[in-house]
Amino acid sequence: MNWLQRVVSTGLSWAGPEARQVVDKAAQILEQSASALEAGELLRDFSFPLDGPARLSITIRDAPIPPSDSRLEQGVQVTAAAVGVQTYAASVIMADLLVTCPGAFHESLRKGAAPRALSVYELGAGTGVVGIVAAQLLAACAPDPGNTEVVITDYHVDVMGNLEHNLDAHLKLGYPTVSVSARALDWRDCDAIRNGDKSSESVYGVGSGRFETPPLPPPHSVHLILAADVIYDPCHAEWLISAIWYLLAQPDTDPNARAHVMSPVRIGFRLQGLYATLDTAVRQAGPRNGYTLARS
């Protein structure tokens, strides 16, 4: 937004007769952006096409990003971690791909696949778009109650509150064949185990933005991991790989276990180049126990 502010403030007097239109457009964008930031709760309706005329539809609440004290580093960090109270494009794109090509995410989701138990986790879920869509999709095709679970995770207290609101609104619709829940999960706990540091403390303590987390789930117990637009700091990629390392089922129990991560390529401002940190973390992790980490 800084460059837009500079355009408006300078007036582009040197740019010729078309400058007025450019300045007016920049001012309009700034006004719209400010209105969006100041807005309160926002309900978003998403509809994804299924086979035939049927559609999978969800309603998601975006909450306002909490204010921070820019003079305090921790205040800025905590607020940055709360960006998940709003919905971003990558989660919608991943949800659409999941509905359109479910078999590409896990072999058991292909048409005609034999029924089986399946554990699905969404990491850094934010508003829960991907996880809620996964729950609805599985509810339509899971024949055996109790054998399929969808766990939608995040950790910031504001994000968890909004996530639980969204999930509760959809649970009222009923998912009789799928167990669906929201769970606080901090990747740093997985990273501490991966690196043998059992005493590692999280950056955010309870009461300063971190939702009180329950004990970690059993290791290597998840068959499908989904994560969309979850890298907002250089260290997030390594923590994410640690979470996948800890959670994902091993080839001897599920040779089709997969983790799918979608990261937008942002080319400007503070988040520029963060997508590349995921590539670096993947290369450094390397193949493990028969798994290949690959960028597509």
Beta strands, then each sheet from edge to edge (+ up, - down):
strand 1: 42-49
strand 2: 55-62
strand 3: 118-122
strand 4: 148-154
strand 5: 179-184
strand 6: 224-228
strand 7: 258-262
sheet 1: 1+ 2-
sheet 2: 5+ 4+ 3+ 6+ 7+
end
